[in-house]
């Protein structure tokens, strides 16, 4: 176990009453082995390959075999197909193509679009869950419409794309009950276009999409202005409320207000899960939860999913250097501008990629979530009674009941049980609770908050 994670867990729970069922989870050996296979040198090679195409601007050439977005797409597809040969037939790769009409904004003529996708099919036919990990392949310079100038895009977002390629390389050799899709998106810089297309596909095709990990600008350890250098912290941005809440016709808003669940939307719950699992497997790295969907004046490819009601978060470096984002290649006043590989920290990128792997593998190996989780609120009590039904898919060793104080950012205690209910000597008025299903290997599902049982 990550020593810092264990120390932090102990520190947070020290003030809470002890209960015999309290459990601290350990690393799954298979996931730990997969994490160890990630390579900083391999990530560097992926970045250099992406940079070699000069520009990957969304509107750049799709016919030149050596330059532009078209050549980059084919190169990424080649990588995915290479890894498919080691998957035993489980991995398939394709370019999801469509033509986007001019929009009078950042698409000035009909554009040939394409997301490069590799699908690692789950081994359990009954498990329909889908998990997406993505980065955007397109790059830009200062003028977002400049499709001709060299735009290396090493960190923005070669880093996220390289992470996706590396995850596919390592994970394609293993089997998971659920399906994982590795995606290199296009059109992010022109308006999140590839993510809009794919998230809408997930809706219209009724995918059981349980989580989306969006990786964008995650490979540099330093900032301009403040000159901070630190490769031990990774940000995860998440929205507290459901992104499609205002379109909801039920009484969800009143329920959220009544029970104070404004900090427990799908994205925020996924961010907590990512923090816990990522720190469990990745040494010398803190996952810092940021309570907003994204940064000021910026956007990311997780947002179209959030707006459609899916759980999606953005992973990005702690300290951004704006001299190496969206910049024409030049030197001014002894400062070199441009998004080059030489400004990146590839061991930091390896650690951040490992957070993705640990989270994806833990989710894909876990059972589906517990069903019909309720909390008994029929009587005034100083204890809390929770009940649930078994998940629909997956072998279950037992369940974790999670608990945290209402002001605390992440779960403080876990209580293990093999039963379909638990009564705890803690007041439901003072704590939040949730329930996870646990596989035989100890992999936890996403947590489910209880619905009050008034009958």
GIHUFEN-V23976 format. One record per pair of residues at least 12 apart in sequence whose C-alpha atoms are under 10 Angstrom apart, sorted by the first residue. I is the first residue (numbers start at 1). J is the second residue. If there is no record, write none. Layout:
# GIHUFEN-V23976
i	j
I	J
I	J
This chain:
# GIHUFEN-V23976
i	j
1	24
1	25
1	26
1	27
1	279
1	280
1	281
1	282
1	283
2	26
2	27
2	278
2	279
2	280
2	281
2	282
2	283
2	284
2	285
3	279
3	280
3	283
3	284
4	279
4	280
4	283
4	284
4	285
4	286
5	275
5	276
5	277
5	278
5	279
5	280
5	281
5	282
5	283
5	284
5	285
5	286
6	24
6	25
6	279
6	280
8	412
9	24
9	276
9	411
9	412
9	413
10	24
10	412
10	413
11	412
12	404
12	408
12	410
12	411
12	412
12	413
13	404
13	411
13	412
13	413
14	412
16	404
16	405
16	412
16	413
16	426
17	425
17	426
18	413
18	425
19	413
19	414
19	415
19	424
19	425
20	415
20	416
21	400
21	401
21	413
21	414
21	415
21	416
21	417
22	400
22	401
22	402
22	413
22	414
22	415
22	416
22	417
23	400
23	413
23	414
23	415
23	416
24	413
24	414
24	415
24	416
25	277
25	280
25	414
25	442
25	443
25	444
26	280
26	281
26	441
26	442
26	443
27	277
27	280
27	281
27	358
27	362
27	441
27	442
27	443
28	280
28	281
28	358
28	361
28	362
28	441
28	442
28	443
29	441
30	174
30	361
30	362
30	441
31	171
31	174
31	281
31	354
31	357
31	358
31	359
31	360
31	361
31	362
31	365
31	443
32	280
32	281
32	282
32	354
32	357
32	358
33	281
34	167
34	170
34	171
34	173
34	174
34	354
34	357
34	358
34	361
35	167
35	170
35	171
35	281
35	282
35	350
35	351
35	353
35	354
35	355
35	356
35	357
35	358
35	361
36	170
36	281
36	282
36	350
36	354
37	166
37	167
37	169
37	170
37	171
37	354
38	163
38	166
38	167
38	169
38	170
38	171
38	347
38	350
38	351
38	353
38	354
38	357
39	166
39	170
39	346
39	347
39	349
39	350
39	351
39	353
39	354
40	166
40	345
40	346
40	347
40	348
40	349
40	350
40	351
40	353
41	346
41	347
41	350
42	162
42	163
42	165
42	166
42	169
42	346
42	350
43	158
43	159
43	161
43	162
43	163
43	164
43	165
43	166
43	167
43	219
43	346
43	347
43	349
43	350
43	353
44	154
44	158
44	159
44	162
44	341
44	342
44	344
44	345
44	346
44	347
44	349
44	350
45	162
46	76
46	79
46	154
46	158
46	159
46	161
46	162
46	163
46	164
46	165
46	166
47	152
47	153
47	154
47	155
47	157
47	158
47	159
47	160
47	161
47	162
47	163
47	165
47	340
47	341
47	344
47	346
48	152
48	154
48	158
48	162
48	340
48	341
49	72
49	75
49	76
49	154
49	158
49	162
50	68
50	69
50	71
50	72
50	73
50	75
50	76
50	137
50	138
50	152
50	153
50	154
50	157
50	158
50	159
50	161
50	162
51	67
51	72
51	139
51	150
51	151
51	152
51	153
51	154
51	155
51	158
51	339
51	340
51	341
52	66
52	67
52	68
52	71
52	72
52	150
52	152
52	154
53	65
53	66
53	67
53	68
53	69
53	70
53	71
53	72
53	75
53	150
53	151
53	152
54	66
54	67
54	68
54	69
54	72
54	139
54	148
54	149
54	150
54	151
54	152
54	153
55	67
55	68
55	69
55	71
55	72
55	138
55	139
55	140
55	141
55	146
55	147
55	148
55	149
55	150
55	151
55	152
55	153
56	68
56	69
56	70
56	71
56	72
56	73
56	137
56	138
56	139
56	140
56	147
56	148
56	149
56	150
56	151
56	152
56	153
56	158
56	186
56	187
57	69
57	70
57	137
57	138
57	139
57	140
57	141
57	144
57	145
57	146
57	147
57	148
57	149
57	150
57	151
57	152
57	153
57	186
57	187
57	188
57	189
57	190
58	70
58	106
58	107
58	111
58	112
58	113
58	114
58	137
58	138
58	139
58	140
58	144
58	145
58	146
58	147
58	186
58	187
58	188
58	189
58	190
58	193
58	194
59	106
59	107
59	108
59	109
59	110
59	111
59	112
59	113
59	138
59	145
59	146
59	147
59	148
59	186
59	187
59	190
60	111
60	112
60	138
60	139
60	145
60	146
60	147
60	148
60	149
61	112
61	147
61	148
62	74
62	111
62	112
62	113
67	150
68	138
68	139
68	147
68	148
68	150
68	151
69	112
69	113
69	114
69	137
69	138
69	139
69	147
69	186
70	112
70	113
70	114
72	116
72	137
72	138
73	94
73	95
73	114
73	115
73	116
73	137
73	138
73	184
73	185
73	186
74	94
74	95
74	116
75	116
76	93
76	94
76	95
76	116
76	117
76	118
76	137
76	161
76	162
76	165
76	183
76	184
77	93
77	94
77	95
77	115
77	116
77	117
77	118
77	165
77	184
78	93
78	94
79	93
79	118
79	165
79	166
79	168
79	169
80	92
80	93
80	94
80	116
80	117
80	118
80	119
80	164
80	165
80	166
80	168
80	169
80	172
80	182
81	93
81	94
81	118
82	169
83	118
83	165
83	166
83	168
83	169
83	170
83	171
83	172
83	173
84	118
84	119
84	120
84	168
84	169
84	172
84	173
85	172
85	173
86	169
86	170
86	172
86	173
86	174
87	120
87	121
87	169
87	171
87	172
87	173
87	174
87	175
88	172
88	173
88	174
88	175
89	120
89	121
89	172
90	119
90	120
90	121
90	122
90	123
90	172
90	173
90	174
90	175
90	179
91	118
91	119
91	120
91	121
91	122
91	168
91	171
91	172
91	173
91	179
91	180
91	181
92	117
92	118
92	119
92	120
92	121
92	181
93	116
93	117
93	118
93	119
93	120
93	181
93	182
93	183
94	114
94	115
94	116
94	117
94	118
94	119
94	183
95	113
95	114
95	115
95	116
95	117
95	118
95	183
95	184
95	185
96	113
96	114
96	115
96	116
96	117
96	185
96	194
96	197
96	198
97	112
97	113
97	114
97	115
97	116
97	194
97	197
98	111
98	112
98	113
98	114
98	115
98	194
98	197
99	111
99	112
99	113
99	114
100	112
100	113
100	193
105	145
105	190
105	191
106	144
106	145
106	187
106	189
106	190
106	191
107	145
107	187
107	190
107	191
108	145
111	187
113	185
113	186
113	187
113	193
113	194
113	197
114	184
114	185
114	186
114	187
114	194
114	197
115	136
115	137
115	183
115	184
115	185
115	186
115	187
115	193
115	194
115	195
115	197
115	198
116	134
116	136
116	137
116	182
116	183
116	184
116	185
116	186
116	194
117	132
117	134
117	181
117	182
117	183
117	184
117	185
118	164
118	165
118	168
118	172
118	180
118	181
118	182
118	183
118	184
119	131
119	132
119	168
119	172
119	179
119	180
119	181
119	182
119	183
120	168
120	171
120	172
120	173
120	174
120	175
120	176
120	178
120	179
120	180
120	181
120	182
121	172
121	175
121	176
121	177
121	178
121	179
121	180
121	181
122	175
122	176
122	177
122	178
122	179
122	180
122	364
122	365
123	175
123	176
123	177
123	178
123	179
124	175
124	176
124	177
124	178
124	179
124	393
124	394
125	177
125	178
125	393
126	177
126	178
126	392
126	393
126	394
127	177
127	178
127	179
127	208
127	364
127	367
127	368
127	392
127	393
127	394
128	177
128	178
128	179
128	207
128	208
128	209
128	210
128	368
128	393
129	177
129	178
129	179
129	180
129	207
129	208
129	209
129	210
129	211
129	363
129	364
129	368
129	393
130	178
130	179
130	180
130	181
130	202
130	207
130	208
130	209
130	210
130	211
130	212
130	363
130	364
131	178
131	179
131	180
131	181
131	182
131	207
131	208
131	209
131	210
131	211
131	212
131	213
131	311
131	360
131	361
131	363
131	364
132	164
132	179
132	180
132	181
132	182
132	183
132	209
132	210
132	211
132	212
132	213
132	214
132	312
132	360
133	160
133	161
133	163
133	164
133	167
133	168
133	180
133	181
133	182
133	183
133	184
133	211
133	212
133	213
133	214
133	215
133	312
133	356
133	357
133	360
134	160
134	161
134	162
134	163
134	164
134	165
134	181
134	182
134	183
134	184
134	185
134	195
134	212
134	213
134	214
134	215
134	216
134	301
134	302
134	314
135	156
135	157
135	158
135	159
135	160
135	161
135	162
135	163
135	164
135	165
135	182
135	183
135	184
135	185
135	186
135	188
135	195
135	213
135	214
135	215
135	216
135	217
135	300
135	301
135	302
135	314
135	315
136	156
136	157
136	158
136	159
136	160
136	161
136	162
136	164
136	183
136	184
136	185
136	186
136	187
136	188
136	189
136	192
136	194
136	195
136	214
136	215
136	216
136	217
136	300
136	301
137	153
137	154
137	156
137	157
137	158
137	159
137	160
137	161
137	162
137	183
137	184
137	185
137	186
137	187
137	188
137	189
137	216
138	151
138	152
138	153
138	156
138	157
138	158
138	161
138	184
138	185
138	186
138	187
138	188
138	189
138	190
139	151
139	152
139	153
139	154
139	155
139	156
139	157
139	158
139	186
139	187
139	188
139	189
139	190
139	325
139	326
139	339
140	152
140	153
140	156
140	157
140	189
140	190
140	325
140	326
140	327
140	328
140	339
141	153
141	324
141	325
141	326
141	327
141	328
141	329
141	338
141	339
142	325
142	326
142	327
142	328
142	329
142	338
143	326
143	327
143	328
144	189
144	190
144	326
144	327
145	189
145	190
146	328
149	328
149	329
150	328
150	329
150	338
151	325
151	326
151	327
151	328
151	329
151	338
151	339
151	340
152	324
152	327
152	329
152	338
152	339
152	340
152	341
153	217
153	324
153	325
153	326
153	327
153	338
153	339
153	340
153	341
154	217
154	219
154	220
154	324
154	325
154	338
154	339
154	340
154	341
154	342
154	343
154	344
155	216
155	217
155	218
155	219
155	220
155	317
155	324
155	325
155	339
155	340
155	341
155	342
155	343
155	344
155	345
155	349
156	189
156	215
156	216
156	217
156	218
156	219
156	220
156	324
156	325
156	326
156	339
156	340
157	184
157	188
157	189
157	215
157	216
157	217
157	218
157	219
157	325
157	339
158	184
158	215
158	216
158	217
158	218
158	219
158	339
158	340
158	341
159	215
159	216
159	217
159	218
159	219
159	220
159	316
159	341
159	344
159	346
159	349
159	350
159	352
159	353
160	183
160	184
160	214
160	215
160	216
160	217
160	218
160	219
160	315
160	316
160	349
160	352
160	353
161	182
161	183
161	184
161	185
161	214
161	215
161	216
161	217
162	184
162	215
162	219
162	349
162	350
162	353
163	182
163	184
163	215
163	216
163	218
163	219
163	349
163	350
163	352
163	353
163	354
163	356
163	357
164	181
164	182
164	183
164	184
164	214
164	215
164	353
164	356
164	357
165	182
165	183
165	184
166	182
166	350
166	353
166	354
166	357
167	182
167	353
167	354
167	356
167	357
167	360
168	180
168	181
168	182
168	183
168	357
170	357
171	357
171	360
171	361
174	361
175	361
175	364
175	365
176	360
176	361
176	362
176	363
176	364
176	365
176	366
177	361
177	363
177	364
177	365
177	366
177	367
177	393
177	394
178	360
178	361
178	363
178	364
178	365
178	366
178	367
178	368
178	394
179	208
179	209
179	360
179	364
180	209
180	211
180	212
180	360
180	361
180	363
180	364
181	212
182	213
183	195
183	198
183	214
185	197
185	198
185	301
186	301
187	301
188	299
188	300
188	301
189	299
189	300
189	301
189	326
191	299
191	300
191	301
192	299
192	300
192	301
192	302
192	303
192	304
193	301
193	304
194	301
194	304
195	214
195	300
195	301
195	302
195	303
195	304
195	305
196	301
196	302
196	303
196	304
196	305
196	307
196	308
197	304
198	304
198	305
199	212
199	301
199	302
199	303
199	304
199	305
199	306
199	307
199	308
199	309
199	310
200	304
200	305
200	308
202	305
202	308
202	310
203	305
203	308
203	309
203	310
208	310
209	305
209	310
209	311
209	312
210	266
210	270
210	310
210	311
210	312
210	363
210	364
210	368
210	446
211	266
211	267
211	270
211	305
211	310
211	311
211	312
211	313
211	359
211	360
211	363
211	446
212	267
212	270
212	301
212	302
212	305
212	306
212	310
212	311
212	312
212	313
212	314
212	360
213	236
213	270
213	271
213	274
213	301
213	302
213	311
213	312
213	313
213	314
213	315
213	356
213	359
213	360
214	236
214	237
214	300
214	301
214	302
214	303
214	312
214	313
214	314
214	315
214	316
214	356
215	236
215	300
215	301
215	302
215	313
215	314
215	315
215	316
215	317
215	352
215	353
215	356
216	299
216	300
216	301
216	302
216	314
216	315
216	316
216	317
217	314
217	315
217	316
217	317
217	318
217	319
217	320
217	321
217	325
217	349
218	234
218	235
218	314
218	315
218	316
218	317
218	318
218	319
218	320
218	344
218	345
218	346
218	348
218	349
218	350
218	351
218	352
218	353
219	231
219	234
219	316
219	317
219	318
219	320
219	341
219	343
219	344
219	345
219	346
219	347
219	348
219	349
219	350
219	351
219	352
219	353
220	316
220	317
220	318
220	319
220	320
220	321
220	324
220	341
220	342
220	343
220	344
220	345
220	346
220	347
220	348
220	349
221	233
221	234
221	317
221	318
221	319
221	320
221	321
221	343
221	344
221	345
221	346
221	347
221	348
221	349
222	317
222	318
222	319
222	320
222	321
222	343
222	344
222	345
223	317
223	318
223	319
223	320
223	321
223	322
223	323
223	324
224	319
224	320
224	321
224	322
224	323
224	324
225	321
225	322
225	323
226	319
226	321
227	319
227	320
227	321
228	318
228	319
228	320
228	321
229	318
229	319
230	317
230	318
230	319
230	345
230	348
231	284
231	285
231	286
231	317
231	318
231	319
231	345
231	346
231	347
231	348
231	349
231	351
231	352
232	283
232	284
232	285
232	286
232	287
232	317
232	318
232	348
232	351
232	352
233	284
233	285
233	286
233	287
233	288
233	316
233	317
233	318
233	319
233	348
233	351
233	352
234	275
234	285
234	286
234	287
234	288
234	289
234	315
234	316
234	317
234	318
234	319
234	348
234	349
234	351
234	352
234	355
235	271
235	275
235	286
235	287
235	288
235	289
235	290
235	314
235	315
235	316
235	317
235	318
235	319
235	352
236	268
236	270
236	271
236	272
236	274
236	275
236	287
236	288
236	289
236	290
236	291
236	292
236	293
236	294
236	313
236	314
236	315
236	316
236	317
236	318
237	267
237	268
237	271
237	288
237	289
237	290
237	291
237	292
237	293
237	294
237	295
237	302
237	312
237	313
237	314
237	315
237	316
238	263
238	265
238	266
238	267
238	268
238	269
238	270
238	271
238	272
238	289
238	290
238	291
238	292
238	293
238	294
238	302
238	303
238	306
238	311
238	312
238	313
238	314
238	315
239	262
239	263
239	264
239	265
239	266
239	267
239	268
239	269
239	271
239	290
239	291
239	292
239	293
239	294
239	303
239	306
239	311
239	312
239	313
239	314
240	261
240	262
240	263
240	264
240	265
240	266
240	267
240	268
240	269
240	271
240	291
240	292
240	293
241	253
241	256
241	261
241	262
241	263
241	264
241	265
241	266
241	267
241	268
241	292
241	293
241	306
241	309
242	262
242	263
242	264
242	265
242	266
242	267
242	268
242	306
242	307
242	308
242	309
242	310
242	311
243	265
243	266
243	267
243	293
243	303
243	304
243	305
243	306
243	307
243	308
243	309
243	310
243	311
243	312
244	305
244	306
244	307
244	308
244	309
244	310
245	265
245	307
245	308
245	309
246	307
247	307
247	308
247	309
255	451
255	452
259	429
259	432
259	451
259	452
260	406
260	432
261	406
261	432
261	449
263	291
263	406
263	407
263	409
264	409
264	432
264	448
264	449
265	309
265	310
265	311
265	449
266	306
266	309
266	310
266	311
266	312
266	313
266	446
266	447
266	448
267	293
267	302
267	305
267	306
267	309
267	310
267	311
267	312
267	313
267	314
268	289
268	290
268	291
268	292
268	293
268	311
268	312
268	313
268	409
268	410
269	311
269	312
269	313
269	410
269	411
269	446
269	447
269	448
269	449
270	311
270	312
270	313
270	359
270	446
270	447
271	287
271	288
271	289
271	290
271	291
271	311
271	312
271	313
271	314
271	315
271	410
272	287
272	288
272	289
272	409
272	410
272	411
272	446
272	447
273	359
273	362
273	363
273	410
273	411
273	444
273	445
273	446
273	447
274	287
274	289
274	313
274	315
274	355
274	356
274	358
274	359
274	360
274	362
274	363
274	446
275	287
275	288
275	289
275	355
275	359
275	410
276	355
276	359
276	410
276	411
277	355
277	356
277	357
277	358
277	359
277	360
277	361
277	362
277	363
277	443
277	444
278	351
278	352
278	353
278	354
278	355
278	356
278	357
278	358
278	359
278	360
278	362
279	354
279	355
279	358
279	359
280	355
280	358
280	359
281	351
281	354
281	355
281	357
281	358
281	359
282	350
282	351
282	352
282	353
282	354
282	355
282	358
283	351
283	354
284	351
285	348
285	351
285	352
285	355
286	352
287	315
287	317
287	318
287	352
287	355
288	315
288	317
288	318
289	315
289	409
289	410
290	314
291	409
292	313
293	306
293	312
293	313
293	314
294	313
294	314
294	315
294	316
299	314
300	313
300	314
300	315
301	313
301	314
302	314
302	315
315	352
315	353
315	355
315	356
316	352
317	348
317	349
317	352
321	339
321	343
322	337
322	338
322	339
323	335
323	336
323	337
323	338
323	339
324	336
324	337
324	338
324	339
324	340
324	341
324	343
324	344
325	337
325	338
325	339
325	340
326	338
326	339
327	339
361	443
362	439
362	441
362	442
362	443
362	444
362	445
362	446
363	443
363	444
363	445
363	446
364	443
364	444
364	445
365	394
365	438
365	439
365	440
365	441
365	442
365	443
365	444
365	445
366	393
366	394
366	395
366	396
366	436
366	437
366	438
366	439
366	440
366	441
366	442
366	443
366	444
366	445
366	446
367	390
367	391
367	392
367	393
367	394
367	395
367	396
367	397
367	436
367	437
367	438
367	439
367	440
367	443
367	444
367	445
367	446
368	390
368	391
368	392
368	393
368	394
368	395
368	396
368	436
368	437
368	438
368	439
368	444
368	445
368	446
369	389
369	390
369	391
369	392
369	393
369	394
369	435
369	436
369	437
369	438
369	444
369	445
369	446
369	447
369	448
370	387
370	388
370	389
370	390
370	391
370	392
370	393
370	399
370	420
370	434
370	435
370	436
370	437
370	438
370	445
370	446
370	447
370	448
371	387
371	388
371	389
371	390
371	391
371	392
371	435
371	436
371	437
371	448
371	450
372	387
372	388
372	389
372	390
372	391
372	448
372	449
372	450
372	451
373	386
373	387
373	388
373	389
373	390
373	420
373	421
373	434
373	435
373	436
373	448
373	449
373	450
373	451
373	452
373	453
374	386
374	387
374	388
374	389
374	421
374	434
374	435
374	448
374	449
374	450
374	451
374	452
374	453
374	454
375	387
375	388
375	421
375	422
375	423
375	428
375	433
375	434
375	449
375	450
375	451
375	452
375	453
375	454
376	423
376	428
376	450
376	451
376	452
376	453
376	454
376	455
377	428
377	429
377	451
377	452
377	453
377	454
377	455
378	452
378	453
378	454
378	455
379	454
380	427
380	428
380	429
381	425
381	426
381	427
381	428
381	429
382	424
382	425
382	426
382	427
382	428
382	429
382	430
383	423
383	424
383	425
383	426
383	427
383	428
383	429
384	422
384	423
384	424
384	425
384	426
384	427
384	428
384	429
384	431
384	433
385	421
385	422
385	423
385	424
385	425
385	426
385	427
385	428
386	401
386	420
386	421
386	422
386	423
386	424
386	428
386	433
386	434
386	435
386	450
386	451
386	452
386	453
387	419
387	420
387	421
387	422
387	423
387	435
387	450
387	451
387	453
388	419
388	420
388	421
388	422
388	435
388	448
388	450
389	419
389	420
389	421
390	419
390	420
390	437
391	436
391	437
391	438
391	445
394	437
394	438
394	439
394	440
395	437
395	438
395	439
395	440
395	441
396	418
396	437
396	438
396	439
396	440
396	441
396	442
396	443
396	444
397	416
397	417
397	418
397	419
397	437
397	438
397	439
397	440
397	441
397	442
397	443
398	416
398	417
398	418
398	419
398	420
398	436
398	437
398	438
398	439
398	440
398	442
398	444
399	414
399	415
399	416
399	417
399	418
399	419
399	420
399	421
399	422
399	435
399	436
399	437
399	438
399	439
399	442
399	444
399	445
400	413
400	414
400	415
400	416
400	417
400	418
400	422
400	434
400	435
400	436
400	437
400	438
400	444
400	445
400	447
401	413
401	414
401	415
401	416
401	417
401	421
401	422
401	423
401	424
401	433
401	434
401	435
401	436
401	437
401	447
401	448
401	449
402	414
402	415
402	416
402	431
402	432
402	433
402	434
402	435
402	436
402	447
402	448
402	449
403	415
403	424
403	426
403	428
403	431
403	432
403	433
403	434
403	435
404	430
404	431
404	432
404	433
404	434
405	428
405	429
405	430
405	431
405	432
405	433
406	429
406	430
406	431
406	432
406	433
407	430
407	431
407	432
408	431
408	432
411	432
411	433
411	434
413	433
414	433
414	434
414	435
414	436
415	435
416	435
416	436
416	437
416	438
417	437
417	438
418	437
418	438
421	435
432	449
432	450
433	447
433	448
433	449
433	450
434	446
434	447
434	448
434	449
434	450
434	451
435	447
435	448
435	449
435	450
436	448
436	449
